[in-house]
Amino acid sequence: MSAILQGAGAATALSPFNSVDSKKLAASRRSLPVRVGGYIVARSGVSKSFPSGLRVRRSEQLIANAVATKADGAASSTSSKPGHELLLFEALQEGLEEEMERDARVCVMGEDVGHYGGSYKVTKDLAKKFGDLRVLDTPICENAFTGMGIGAAMTGLRPVVEGMNMGFLLLAFNQISNNCGMLHYTSGGQFTIPIVIRGPGGVGRQLGAEHSQRLESYFQSIPGIQMVACSTPYNAKGLMKAAIRSENPVILFEHVLLYNLKERIPDEEYVCNLEEAEMVRPGEHVTILTYSRMRYHVMQAAKTLVNKGFDPEVIDIRSLKPFDLYTIGNSVKKTHRVLIVEECMRTGGIGASLTAAINENFHDYLDAPVVCLSSQDVPTPYAGTLEEWTVVQPAQIVTAVEQLCL
Amino acid sequence: MALSRLSSRSNGLLRSAAAAVLLRRTISTDTSPMTIDISLPFTAHLVEPPSRAVETSPKELLSFYRDMVVMRRMEIAADSLYKAKLIRGFCHLYDGQEAVAIGMEAAITKQDAIITSYRDHCTFLGRGGSLVEAFSELMGRKAGCSNGKGGSMHFYKKDAGFYGGHGIVGAQIPLGCGLAFAQKYSKDEAVTFTLYGDGAANQGQLFEALNIAALWDLPAILVCENNHYGMGTAEWRAAKSPAYFKRGDYVPGLKVDGMDVLAVKQACKFAKEHALKNGPIVLEMDTYRYHGHSMSDPGSTYRTRDEISGVRQERDPIERVRKLIVSHDFATEKELKDIEKEVRKEVDAAIAEAKESPVPDQSELFTNIYVKGLGTESFGADRKELRASLP
């Protein structure tokens, strides 16, 4: 109960932030005030206030269910608020809309985000609500509009740049790597780049090689950026809000096939921690690390594994850069076996880096080599059966766990 | 216009005939406005060019002279420091092009933003940066404007609206349009000057940015500093059409004699007014660099020494202002020489102070990567230190 009251109190304290008039905007933009207001994660049992430093939260409330579909699993058990049900793209839209209302400096730019409503409907109706200056339809020039977003961010605006498909952002690689990631460092801290670059990526349904790219493996070396991958409506909204509020450039990876996932999310405002991994299913026998769409393949495999008598611990790492080595390490300490399931290609993917990080840091806790299941190192073929063989399937996960645990 | 010039000149002569040196010193702080006609007319594309009569004052002319001498001296000093191996890596020098930086500053305020490429030392000074900060940054010391972590190509001065300092050719153009967008978004009534070179003028992102800027009416002024060489390639070998001011096509353009500080001032003033009302405009500054592309380039393999010395004799921006000042008797040759000596001392003192500045601490390696501390820590290059530790 006290958590809810605290939540209500914080909500009123937040109200000044919702109305930012243009004068205040002009005055504050140059001086870049540090945002002091706190916000409460509305979960029962966890009543901590988060200053903009976003400290790592020790999760006390673990989700017991394999798949977070029930309201009583996700939201508080003492709360009388049932929350509301929505699809993942609507959750992203809600998060974006709330942040745009809260801070007038947040703007969206991308192809077909305005009048068209977004190619995946994430920005639907936002142009009608906020106008053409805040929801900008750009011409097809990823290099230029990503660079523009970064330039605007240098002055204090908080743009959300959408790549219609993450693969198109390869054209903006120079801007993302050199300007977005490095300007805070090369200017000696003078400029911050509070930009969010988001878009759908990953292997879809027969979209072809060029539209099935996993850019997290290409961007992971860029110093200065943070990368997160959302996988449920709950964390999609939370990560979107956190990414917009972060002073660092954040790349938010969505997945083409996850936009229509349905879940019940809380009505109260909440923000997820950008650098934290999510414990999907606690267990004892093996730690399965995954993110984005592969989470669902893993959970499907988990059902089979549970029937076979295994107890896998499933962690959705969420934060691709930097890794949440705290959560991961504690899990490794407990289970002594690690399986990584990812959609990146085997060479130079997130899994490869994660394998290296776990081997270096937690070698003493491991009873078996780290196993990494990734997509094949091939351009994604068009034919459906071939495409299926490119990515990791639940059956392969089951086999891998069986081999690991015997 | 010519008459007024003659009359001010004859006044000067009368004054000089009657007065002693003391009286001339008071003229050097004279802020009374005067008009000077620039020698070369503007060439315009899709717009009416501004008038050739430029408003200025004796004080301003002397400040032009002094500031350009400081810039010239700084670049020459940087040359020596590079040869002495105190400056490493890349060092792109701006000597010869000072009029662009100074003329631009004279027409704008610090609310307006400037963003440029890697040839940024003098632009930084023009925006109010100090010599000590510049030299320290070049030598990689703590007192540098980027704490020694940026280097020659990454000078920034946020409080004065100087957004750098960018190493990749042309990448600053979309950034500049972003700055202009932010100015429009926040209703700043300010403009952004995005500088790039004739080499960068062939980049696709320039045209992408021009399209967006024209489409959304951004207060962006794209300034092509045409020094006629893209590193070692002359412009006629790199560009089918060397009329860079016309490349905007539907965006108006103006070609300016970039070695004439007054012409630059007039053009930038005009451009600012235009951009605030009508959206983007392209300025082409016809200028020249005496040094090679960078310190690794002698600068004489793709152009003759005669050409370089010819430009130095006929078009040098500092010489032009000197002649103007002397002919109007705002100062004597000796006084100008004294200014040069004083500047030389100032630059030497700044170098000495910069040499005293310490190199950044090892801990600075990991600062300013992210804005806030994270739950985990960054790893050192050998991955043996600074690991995440479990309780």
Interface residues (C-beta under 8 A of the other chain):
Chain A: S22 L25 A26 R29 S52 G53 L54 R55 V56 C107 L133 L136 T138 P139 C141 N143 A144 F145 T146 G147 M148 G149 I150 G151 A152 A153 M154 T155 G156 L157 N174 Q175 N178 N179 L183 H184 Y185 T186 S187 G188 G189 Q190 F191 T192 P223 G224 Q226 S246 E247 N248 N273 E275 E276 P322 F323 D324 L325 Y326 G329 N330 K333 E360 N361
Chain B: A113 I115 G144 C145 S146 N147 G148 K149 G150 G151 H154 Y156 K157 K158 Y163 G164 G165 H166 G167 I168 A171 I173 P174 L175 G176 C177 G178 L179 F181 A182 Q183 K184 Y185 S186 K187 D188 G204 Q205 E208 A209 N211 I212 L215 W216 T367 N368 I369 Y370 V371 K372 G373 L374 G375 T376 S378 R383 R387 A388 L390
